[in-house]
Amino acid sequence: MLKHLFFLLCLTSYSVMSAPEVVFETTQGNFTLELDAEKAPVTVENFLRYVEDGSYVGSIFHRVIPGFMVQGGGFNSQMNRLKSYAPIKNEASNGLKNLTATIAMARTQNPDSATRQFYINLVDNPFLDYGERPPGYAVFGRVTSGFSAIQAIGKQKTKTTGHMQNVPVKPIVITKVTLLKEKSTPEPQKVAN
């Protein structure tokens, strides 16, 4: 019985009612994300594994396409691929859209291949949504403050490095990532008798 209770507590650590907030500090400025654990529980749990193990620190925004998106989290400043956990299930059918300032998981042609790389939409990109381009790309949160830092990243001069295109000439490094206290639905007020 205790084993089952512990398992349930682990499953609900980023419960339906929670909206974890994460602050990213970068060499181009800071931004805050609010994650949607209700609509994208697998994706949020996966993302927070990398936040909590500290491995986003030192990674870079390695792909910048003005008027589209900025992508990061998967390489260090020497363009070495960083270690990843197992790929996750694609949650693109969760109803969240690739709108301006939303964050989504990058993946390969295989729909269930997302690991640690994410992108932030600079503009509305409906062609990346589930149904528009099956199987779509899983949105799991949005930038709630500091979008100007993301826009500044999106304006950086880029180059081709090896087989990678759109790499910022000057590396944009993630220097610190902080998980803030989770926001949750307030508990109902007790009525005094």
Residue, then its C-alpha position, 0 to 999 in steps of 0.5 A: m500500500l505504501k509503495h502505491l501511495f509513493f508511486l502516486l505522489c511521484l506521478t503528481s509531483y507536477s500535478v494537473m493543478s500546477a503551473p511550474e515557472v522556470v527562469f532562464e538567465t542567458t548571455q542575451g538576457n533573462f526570461t521566465l516560462e510558465l509550463d502547462a503540466e495539465k495539458a502536457p504532463v509528459t513533456v513538462e516532466n521531461f523538461l523539468r528533469y533537465v532543469e533539475d539536473g542542471s544540464y541546461v546550464g552551459s547549453i546554447f541557443h544553437r539555431v536562430i531563424p528570424g521571424f520564426m523561432v529560436q532553438g536551444g538546450g541540446f549543444n554546448s558552446q563548442m557545438n558538442r551534443l549534450k547527453s539526453y534521457a530517453p525520448i518522450k511521447n509527442e503530446a502535440s494533440n494537447g490543444l496548445k498552439n504554436l503561438t508567439a512566445t510559446i515553448a515547444m519540443a524540437r524533434t526529428q522526423n520521428p514524432d516520439s523523438a523529443t529529448r532535451q531540445f526546445y524552441i520558442n516561437l518568435v511569431d505564430n507558427p500554425f503550420l507546426d500545430y497538430g492537425e496542420r502538420p501531423p503529428g505536430y510539435a508539442v507546445f508545453g508552456r509560454v514565456t510570461s516575462g522577458f520575451s524581449a530577450i527572446q526577440a533579441i536572440g532572434k535578431q542575432k547574426t548567424k553562420t553555418t558551422g559544420h552541418m548546422q545552419n543558423v548558428p549564432v556567430k556569438p554563442i548565446v549561453i544559458t548561464k542559470v536555470t531556476l525552478l520557482k515555487e510552483k503556482s497552483t490553484p488556491e485551496p478553497q477558503k474554510v467557512a467559519n461556523 
